[in-house]
Amino acid sequence: MVGDRWTLLVLREAFLRRRRFDEMQRDLGIARNILADRLQRLVAEGLLDRERCQDRPERFEYRLTDKGLDLYPALVALMAWGDRHAADDVGPPVELVHRGCGQVSHPRLACDRCGEPVGARDMVARPGPGAALSDVA
């Protein structure tokens, strides 16, 4: 659903509140046919809604659905990884500012039970109620 490069970049544009085709096309430098294909796929998968915003000429906006909004932690994690391993000395190209307090924030993954920060070394995986025993090795 989100496995190719352009799809993640289109979703990033949606999270940056760029909603119109022309805005996304301009900012991404993507071919129009590729963008149209990705938007159509994201709408079909239920990650974006396509809403008419103008009649003449006919124009549409693309807005994240709840399903699309649920990808936010994954995109923030990829952004943090890029900031850590690919950014230059000047600093990250984008800062996240928490609307609640107005401060630059670095969201983190935490245990929903105790609130402690967690990383890969802090967790173990085990078969859940919806998995067959062969699904998790």
Secondary structure, DSSP 8 states (H G I E B T S, - for coil): ---SHHHHHHHHHHHTT--BHHHHHHHHT--HHHHHHHHHHHHHTTSEEEEEEETTTTEEEEEE-HHHHTTHHHHHHHHHHHHHHT--TT--S--EE-TTT-SEE----B-TTT--B--GGG------TTS-GGG--
